[in-house]
Amino acid sequence: MGNRGALKKPKREVIRYLSQTTLSFKKLGERYGVSGQAVHAFSKKQEIKRPVKPRGHQTGECRFCQNLIE
């Protein structure tokens, strides 16, 4: 972790995931090899609006997020 600028290359993909999923910053950070705090800072800098967690999240039924994790 701690790769400065690691989110610049996959910028469009990261923005899409942040705006479409409610996965935690930590899980998204693991996907890109950075800390959750780096993902949070990136989302604040880009002013990305995150969606509200649907009910299926608590039970693990969100298909979009399950596909990201796999």
Secondary structure, DSSP 8 states (H G I E B T S, - for coil): ---TTTTTTTHHHHHHHHHH----HHHHHHHHTS-HHHHHHHHHHHT-------THHHHT--HHHHHHH-
